[in-house]
Amino acid sequence: MAAFRFSSLDGSDLILVKTGDPVDAFVPNDTPKSGDLGRIFLTSDFKDDNMTSNVLMSFGSAVTSTMFDIVDIDGLTNTNNAEVFTFDFLLNGASVFTKVVTSGDAGTGDAVVTTISYSSLFDAVEISNGTVGTSTRNIGWGLDNIMTTPVPLPAGVWLMGTALAGFGVASRRRRKAS
């Protein structure tokens, strides 16, 4: 699994919350069931004026796939209360794929865990959320169970390493024989 880090793009604090903790990570009190997420998950403190969060999940190097869970994409469909999450997959700062998930889509709902996945070369995911229309209600969310697949080393690297090791062994044997 590749190393990754999170950074806020809008000044919100990113916080780790224990599942089932009385800390109100979901508004209003949409607590996911224990077992849906791990013991601890990432969320935001909702400090910005629009009550949204924009988060960058960046990897130490490019990866070929990721899968993660985001919980609580809810709100009333086709109203100003509907939530919209945008997942923009980036490579060297340029967008390579965008996935939009709106409350009412299959697999979304109040305290429901939605799995997001993507397979191709990328090195970061920008996650932004908001509501449709003019609503500015708080958007509770949680992010957990992040898995990635690093870019595999080509077979030639292993062959070259084996050949260099073989040359080293042969060189030692020649020196001992001399």
ZIURMO-V5650 format. One record per pair of residues at least 6 apart in sequence whose C-alpha atoms are under 7 Angstrom apart, sorted by sequence separation. I is the first residue (numbers start at 1). J is the second residue. If there is no record, write none. Layout:
i/j
I/J
I/J
//
This chain:
i/j
8/14
46/52
75/81
76/82
89/95
90/96
103/109
108/114
46/53
75/82
88/95
89/96
107/114
74/82
75/83
89/97
44/53
74/83
88/97
89/98
73/83
88/98
20/31
87/98
88/99
86/98
87/99
86/99
87/100
20/34
86/100
19/34
85/100
86/101
84/100
85/101
84/101
85/102
25/43
84/102
83/102
84/103
19/39
82/102
83/103
18/39
19/40
82/103
18/40
17/40
18/41
16/40
17/41
16/41
17/42
16/42
77/103
15/42
16/43
77/104
14/42
15/43
75/103
14/43
15/44
74/103
14/44
73/103
13/44
14/45
91/122
92/123
12/44
13/45
90/122
91/123
12/45
89/122
90/123
91/124
12/46
74/108
90/124
12/47
73/108
74/109
89/124
90/125
12/48
73/109
74/110
89/125
11/48
72/109
73/110
88/125
89/126
72/110
87/125
88/126
72/111
87/126
88/127
71/111
72/112
87/127
12/53
71/112
72/113
86/127
87/128
71/113
86/128
10/53
70/113
71/114
85/128
86/129
10/54
69/113
70/114
85/129
9/54
69/114
70/115
84/129
85/130
8/54
9/55
69/115
84/130
8/55
9/56
68/115
69/116
83/130
84/131
7/55
8/56
67/115
68/116
83/131
84/132
6/55
7/56
67/116
68/117
82/131
83/132
6/56
7/57
67/117
81/131
82/132
6/57
66/117
67/118
80/131
81/132
5/57
6/58
66/118
80/132
4/57
5/58
65/118
66/119
79/132
80/133
4/58
5/59
65/119
80/134
81/135
4/59
64/119
65/120
80/135
3/59
4/60
64/120
2/59
3/60
64/121
2/60
63/121
64/122
62/121
63/122
62/122
63/123
62/123
61/123
59/123
58/123
59/124
58/124
57/124
58/125
56/124
57/125
72/140
56/125
57/126
72/141
56/126
71/141
55/126
56/127
70/141
71/142
55/127
70/142
71/143
54/127
55/128
70/143
54/128
69/143
70/144
53/128
54/129
69/144
53/129
68/144
69/145
36/113
52/129
68/145
69/146
52/130
68/146
32/111
67/146
68/147
30/110
31/111
67/147
30/111
66/147
67/148
66/148
65/148
66/149
65/149
51/136
63/148
64/149
50/136
51/137
52/138
63/149
64/150
51/138
52/139
63/150
64/151
51/139
62/150
63/151
62/151
46/138
43/141
43/142
42/142
43/143
41/142
42/143
41/143
42/144
41/144
38/144
37/144
38/145
27/138
27/139
27/140
26/140
25/140
26/141
1/147
2/148
1/148
2/149
1/149
2/150
1/150
//
